[in-house]
Amino acid sequence: MPRSTLDSCSVMRLLNTKDFTVRQFFTDIPCYAILSHTWEQDEVSFQDIQNVDVARSKAGWRKVENACARARRYHFNWIWIDSCCINKESSAELSEALNSMYQYYEDAAMCYVYLSDVSGEYHPGTEESNFRDSRWFRRGWTLQELLAPEYVVFLDKDWERIGTRWSLREVVSVATGIPVDVFKGRIIDEYSVAQRMSWAAFRETTRPEDQAYCLLGVFGVSMSPIYGEGGVKAFMRLQQEIIRISDDRSIFAWVAASASDSASARKAETRGLLARSPYEFRMSGDVQASNVELIGNKSSYSFNNNGLHIHLPFNPIPSSSEHFGEPLFLAHLLCQSTRGGSHLTIYLRKTSGHQYVRCYADEVFLTSSPPPMDDVRELTVTEHLVTGRRVRASNTSRSTSQCDIELLRSAWDFNPTNKFRKFSINEHTVSLPSEAGAVHYVSQKTGQSAFLLGSTENGRPSLSIGNSKIEGSIPEDTHLGKLKSGSIMITSERRGDFSEKIDVDYLLHDPEIRLWTGPLRLPDLGVIVHPC
């Protein structure tokens, strides 16, 4: 993979292996070793290492000390350790480090992989060894730390040598799912985007956004980290950056995890062409890069606010209208599987004009037929852009075992009728069990039936006033309806024990605010608002 060297890097900090001082380099970066490890409690930070006495008090000091001792033994004066060589309190420096991380490991003279949970008692190739089960093989950031360096040595929990990446290449391939040819020196850019994504499919990161950020170097792209944007949005941004520099359509060869077994529901779960996490590439390890030469000058594609604008060879699915209610198409990705040479296609459904969506996103259809080059269509596949906002769960999605109804002072003129004496009632609160029943409020002023709260035949709570009725969990703010003399306002507040706290407020008249020079009064509520 053609990569830039650290000569073009703006700044790099290295730790002196003898006196544990940190020095900043802009150019002429010296030969250095680098440490790859999994983070544990109380690591030594950049701020800690400024005072060695403070650093020694941290649990992570032993790791720093042993890494430096190993490097000194092999005549390295400098070492890079992520925990104490990056000032994470500086967002600008953190961004630069994340985008340069692959480069740091690639340009290191030696990479020490410290496996704190592995014993070197047994050879990694034996059944007794726990080498393959190390947490290091399941972390997101360690993927690039395995791929980038030229020389890698594995060390056990006692800092004893287990073996090198070369000598253990077969075992490492089994542990990671990465082809052994990678560890024999094959350039990773020769593998398709889908294949490289599959190497990260089962890896985990502490921060969800790091599922994308840890892959920047693997694909040779850069982007600003925005912690808080969410893992899905970060991963979609990563794919957009890859699309800018690559025309490999295997990036669309992913499989969603379906939430439904129903065919109609799976068709209704529409998607665009971008995946939402590396996990959706879990089945793409044998997908070759696309052969875009088949469509010549129509190979480019672009992303805009309507979705992905692209040319795709199409196959209409015969009788799809009869079976699915509307016509469906198989769109060819111009990719083949290394197993059997099958061609990869995905299902698209037309929505309007040249707009399409992907349906049955939990499938990639394999066909022995080559792409139909006589029907290459120009279209836009609508992408459901992620805003980073959470989708609110419906209030009806959870059951309520009990409702506590508090009558605000304005509603104290309602009393329950004798018919419902079986409920525990006091001046302020009515506790309503989940079994069938109701509490019926009657206005003492008008005698009118005002408010009904209880359980319907299906056991779900119900609110009604006059002809207005609400079933299910009570909305957080509900103006239920008007009486001759006023109106009822219901306010629901959630509680940590999954019950509902209901406030019943009775407004004698609709509040009105009239603008004049004097104080503003909300009639009958006794609220005074003074003008500014």
Summary of the structure (lengths in Angstrom):
residues: 532
radius of gyration: 32.0
end to end distance: 66.7
largest distance: 94.5
contacts: 1555
relative contact order: 0.06
helix: 26%
strand: 27%
